[in-house]
């Protein structure tokens, strides 16, 4: 399938953003560990959350999480402390994504986990049982989801968990989000040192929980505001000014590109209507370390290049083990639009204004939802843009294309 996207002459949209995938998936694991009755409310309807919900509700012998990396990491830890024998597997790409760091950590805590295929990669065979817990060290420069997976099972371990993180701690805001949600369910867990979290053994308390909207999804609308001409208007509901979501940094980053955020509420802890407005003030160059928010790096790369804002983006090492190698994918697809990106040590992307001949060939998405959503707004600066395999957005934002249509974009099948 291929979509050809043409932007409206004037962008004016009120959008109902999807629920946060990050919060939904954490809430489901913590809810299961609390043995609560009522599911969290306003759950995300994206693919990642649906495969996790199915696994937790039906507990099949073989759990296929397809392309859901979060589900693979979180469910592996949950299965390790849940009685029963299960195999957890996924797509061919998932079988290429390393999980050895998490498996080694769980084995150190006493988990019974073996590899059904290549050592260090899914699928996994897990025989769940109660674990003692205690003190553990883990490399924190690979994936914060390994850390979050371990922390969430901490309260049900007999001795709790003292987790020391070695190396550069990436995506720290996502670890803070995990701790905040654990405390929402009654856990006694917090940073006890700059690199250590202590989780005391105590059961979670079942409770009603409502999921807030997704800041990651909002980033594509910020991108549209930045790229739109005239006097564009975008409004959406359900975001918190004081959100623990790491990608809430979008409101700061896009303020540097002339997009300002107004929360139509005085209570920072309450979800609110958000109104975006555009100003003429734009940074002439943007350098930023995305180690805490790698999921919006693609959005910022496309936005800055199309706005002719040179950039140097660091902290991108984890992009190579996402749904695809996002660094290589960005270099390849941006070249189709005429932009030459430099990759430094697999951790940094630089654009200094270098251009090449524009082919306008269709954008390949590599089974990566964020490639499709980051490139679609480019239609605001181009006559049109073609996106291959656009259905990949179902991983996190299933109604993305319909929301674009509602905003006036013309989307046609090629």
Order of alpha helices (4+ residues) and beta strands (2+ residues): beta-beta-alpha-alpha-beta-alpha-beta-alpha-beta-beta-beta-alpha-beta-alpha-beta-beta-alpha-beta-alpha-beta-beta-beta-alpha-beta-alpha-beta-beta-alpha-beta-alpha-beta
